Amino acid sequence: MQPTSQISNRQQGDLIRDGHVLVHGLLPAEEIASHRKAIVDAVARLSAEQRELEARDTYGKAFLQITNLWTKDDAVKRFVFEKKFAQVAADLLGVEKVRLYHDQALFKEPGGGHTPWHQDMYYWPLDTDKMVTMWMPLVDIDDEMGMITFASGSHIAGPVDNVEISDESEEVFSRYVTDRRFAISKAESMTAGDATFHLGWTIHSAGANKSDKMREAMTIIYFADGARMTEPKSVHQQADLDAWFPGQKPGEIASSELNPVMN
Ligand SMILES: O=C(O)CCC(=O)C(=O)O
């Protein structure tokens, strides 16, 4: 299917081959400030994290994580429902329509730890691999701040191990990507409003935030319209089914009130 958004056929091809692609300037500079303010304010209001970094486990050190902000804040909803984000997602997946899985803010604090290598699809109880995450920094970032990092081509083999994001996933996947000699790909820097898109099976991670600034990133996960719920294969998939698909059961088309069509 030909792209109808600002992405090119080449970028579509890159996603299929590498499992990730960087799109520059998806949100123009003049639009960033107001969206950023809305998201930063919402995270400050909604984050319940009280512990010092040292008192947290690896996952807790990686970021402040607030999910489905669109249901809690109308200003953030305007960001999440930007049709052009969803159209890029649909074009990259080669589908006509995409639905929302969920959004999430991932704010890596100054001094925050690395995000261990992992595969997102481990968490997702859907029968499609046409799922993609948009990851957008709201401030200019460089490698020192915790750049998102991909093992290019690692999506092609599908699931590698049944392991949640943890010290164990870091060990398992870093050994796997080294042994298989995947090219490790990350941008040297990203400007606020640039975005990466990665597929659900693409093995990825992010570095620690060695700077004294917050790495503010917002993510939106999309899936191809028509996908069906599957039997949860883990407690994590059960938790996702309950949280993101209220009232739905395995076998049904994923389409709860939390999963509107986005483009
Ligand atoms: O922001 C991060 O540190 C990791 C992001 C990530 O794993 C994701 O968006 O799937």
The ligand as a Gaussian input file, in Angstrom:
#p B3LYP/6-31G(d) Opt

LIG

0 1
 O       11.956000       5.085000      26.621000
 C       12.603000       4.099000      26.942000
 O       13.546000       4.157000      27.718000
 C       12.248000       2.754000      26.368000
 C       11.129000       2.835000      25.396000
 C       10.515000       1.529000      25.046000
 O       10.957000       0.489000      25.446000
 C        9.321000       1.532000      24.196000
 O        8.753000       2.595000      23.932000
 O        8.909000       0.442000      23.759000

